[in-house]
Amino acid sequence: MSADSVKENFDLLGFGNKELGVVPVSAYWGGYLRTEVIDPSTVKVTLDKPSAGFLQGLSMYFAGILGHTTLQLRKEDRALPQNIVATGPFVVTEHVYQEKTVLRKREGYNWEPASRGHNGAAAYTRSSWLSQAIASLPAAGVSVPVFLVGLAILQVFSFQLRWFPPIGNDGFASLVLPAVTLAIPVSAPIAQLLLKNIELGLNAPYVTVSVAKGASRLWVLVRDVLENASLPALTIAGLTLGNLPAGAAHVERRRGLVRQ
C-alpha cells in the first residue's frame, strides 16, 4: 500500500465513477475536493469545509484501501470477495454465499504492528473438530428427554459425587440441580439459533472484508457477528421466560420442595 493507492481510493469514494457504477459516498464524504500525494507514505486531503463525518467515514467498511486491479472492476464484480485485492494477512480464494469462505495466507506478510504480539506470516489456529463438537451440544440438549436429563444429573451429582442434595430445601445447594435441569431444555434451542446465526454471520460478505483488511477472528466475532446474531436469540429467550414458572413447579414437586 502506498500514498498513490490511498489517493486512488479516496478519489473514487469522493467523486464516484459512472462507468463502473460507483456513486460518491456523499453521506460521509460531502465536500470532498481532492487528495494530494506528499510523499510515498503521506497524503493531504482537502475538503470545501470542516467535516467531522469525513473522519467517521474513514473507519467505515467501504473505506478499506483496495488495490488498483480491484478499483477497475464494476461495482457488482467488486462485491465478490475473491475479486478483492487489499491489505491484510489473508487472501480470499473461494466464497460461496452463506456456505463457506476459503482464506489463504498471504505470502511474505509481515506488516502486523508490534502491539499485536505476533511477527511474521499469518497464523491460523482454528480447530474444526472442537467447533463441531461444541455445535453438537445444543442438538443433544434438545433431543434428550427432560426427565432423563434430571435422572442422570441426580445419579451423577447427588448419589455418586454427593455434591448436591437430591431432595429437600438446604439453601443454595438444593437449587443447583433443579436450575440445571430447567436450563438445559430451555437453553438448547436458543443456543441452536445463536450458533446458526453466528455461522451465517461469519460467512457474510462484510466479515470477509474485515478479515481481508487484517481484523482478527476474535475481533470480528465479538464486534461484528455476535451483536447481530444475539438479537433473535434474545427475543426467543424473552418469550420462553414465561414458561419457566410452570416447569419449575413441576421439577420441584418431583424433588419434594413443592407440595400439592
Buried (B, 14 or more C-beta within 10 A) or exposed (E): EEBEBBBBBBBBBBBBBEEBEBEBBEEBBBBBEEBEBEEEEEBEBEBEEEBEBBEEBEEEEEBBBBBEEBBEBEEEEBEBBEBBBBBBBBBBEEBEEEEEBEBEEBEEBEEBEEEEEBEEBBEEEEEEEEEEEEBEBBBEBBEBEBEEBBEEBBEEBBEEEEEBBBEEEEEEEBBBBBEBBBEBBBBBBBBBBBBBBBBBBBBBBBBBBBBBBBBBBEEBBEEBBBEBBBEBBEEBBEEBEEEEEEBBEEBBEBBEBEEE
